[in-house]
Amino acid sequence: MSFKIYVGGLPYPTTETELTDLFVQHGNVDSAKIITDKYTGRSRGFGFVEMPSEEEGKAAIAALNGTQLDGRTLTVNQARPQEARAGGGRGGFGGGRGGRHDR
């Protein structure tokens, strides 16, 4: 089972290859993924790295958390499971006519 790591504070031009290269200095890397905006395709400034063992993952966290990458301070910690999001779509407004009501 892979050890998943959250990496925040990434400079926007950082590539997944650069993220992999940063972590491979501390152990084997199974995958590296930078999260992008679904509309613009631009980096959102964070990503996830998966390492094959908890030992390697914790060593990478200890070594990289709080360090600088291209002038930005990285936040590196164990990823938590994604929280379930409430429903989708629009707010809680019912149908109706909206606006003024006839009297």
URPEJO-V679494 format. One record per residue. N is the residue number from 1. RES is the residue in one small letter. SS is DSSP state (2 for helix, 1 for strand, 0 for the rest). PHI is phi in radians with two decimals (none if undefined). PSI is psi in radians with two decimals (NA if undefined). Layout:
BEGIN
n: <N,N>
res: <RES,RES>
ss: <SS,SS>
phi: <PHI,PHI>
psi: <PSI,PSI>
END
This chain:
BEGIN
n: <1,2,3,4,5,6,7,8,9,10,11,12,13,14,15,16,17,18,19,20,21,22,23,24,25,26,27,28,29,30,31,32,33,34,35,36,37,38,39,40,41,42,43,44,45,46,47,48,49,50,51,52,53,54,55,56,57,58,59,60,61,62,63,64,65,66,67,68,69,70,71,72,73,74,75,76,77,78,79,80,81,82,83,84,85,86,87,88,89,90,91,92,93,94,95,96,97,98,99,100,101,102,103>
res: <m,s,f,k,i,y,v,g,g,l,p,y,p,t,t,e,t,e,l,t,d,l,f,v,q,h,g,n,v,d,s,a,k,i,i,t,d,k,y,t,g,r,s,r,g,f,g,f,v,e,m,p,s,e,e,e,g,k,a,a,i,a,a,l,n,g,t,q,l,d,g,r,t,l,t,v,n,q,a,r,p,q,e,a,r,a,g,g,g,r,g,g,f,g,g,g,r,g,g,r,h,d,r>
ss: <0,0,1,1,1,1,1,1,0,0,0,0,0,0,0,2,2,2,2,2,2,2,2,2,0,0,0,0,0,0,1,1,1,1,1,1,0,0,0,0,0,0,1,1,1,1,1,1,1,1,1,0,0,2,2,2,2,2,2,2,2,2,2,2,0,0,0,1,1,0,0,1,1,0,1,1,1,1,0,0,0,0,0,0,0,0,0,0,0,0,0,0,0,0,0,0,0,0,0,0,0,0,0>
phi: <none,-1.32,-1.77,-1.69,-2.13,-1.57,-2.23,-1.94,1.39,-1.22,-1.05,-1.03,-1.36,-1.03,-1.75,-1.14,-1.12,-1.13,-1.13,-1.05,-1.05,-1.13,-1.48,-1.15,-1.17,-2.07,2.59,-1.29,-2.07,-1.39,-2.82,-2.44,-2.38,-1.69,-1.43,-2.07,-1.21,-1.23,-1.63,-1.74,1.36,-1.41,-1.00,-1.66,1.52,-2.60,-2.84,-2.37,-2.18,-1.96,-2.06,-1.21,-2.36,-1.10,-1.04,-1.13,-1.07,-1.17,-1.14,-1.15,-1.05,-1.07,-1.36,-1.85,-1.08,1.51,-1.44,-1.76,-2.33,0.87,1.46,-1.99,-1.48,-1.47,-1.90,-2.23,-2.69,-1.15,-1.23,-1.72,-1.05,-1.15,-1.34,-1.16,-1.70,-1.27,0.33,-2.33,1.34,-1.47,-1.14,-1.56,-1.75,-1.37,-1.15,1.40,-1.64,1.16,1.15,-1.35,-1.78,-1.19,-2.00>
psi: <2.31,2.67,2.03,2.33,2.34,2.38,1.93,2.86,0.34,2.41,2.46,-0.59,-0.06,2.36,2.89,-0.56,-0.76,-0.66,-0.75,-0.82,-0.61,-0.72,-0.47,-0.31,-0.26,0.13,-3.08,2.55,2.17,-0.73,2.76,2.29,2.18,2.29,2.29,2.74,2.30,-0.33,-0.70,-0.36,0.02,2.55,2.50,0.06,0.23,2.88,-3.01,2.50,2.39,2.26,2.64,-0.38,2.67,-0.66,-0.85,-0.73,-0.81,-0.60,-0.73,-0.72,-0.84,-0.66,-0.57,-0.40,2.21,-0.03,2.93,2.45,1.98,0.75,0.03,2.45,2.21,2.46,2.03,2.09,3.01,2.33,2.47,2.70,2.53,2.33,2.54,2.42,2.55,2.43,-3.06,3.12,-2.52,2.96,-3.00,0.81,2.26,-3.05,-2.10,3.12,-0.38,2.95,-2.69,2.63,2.49,2.52,NA>
END
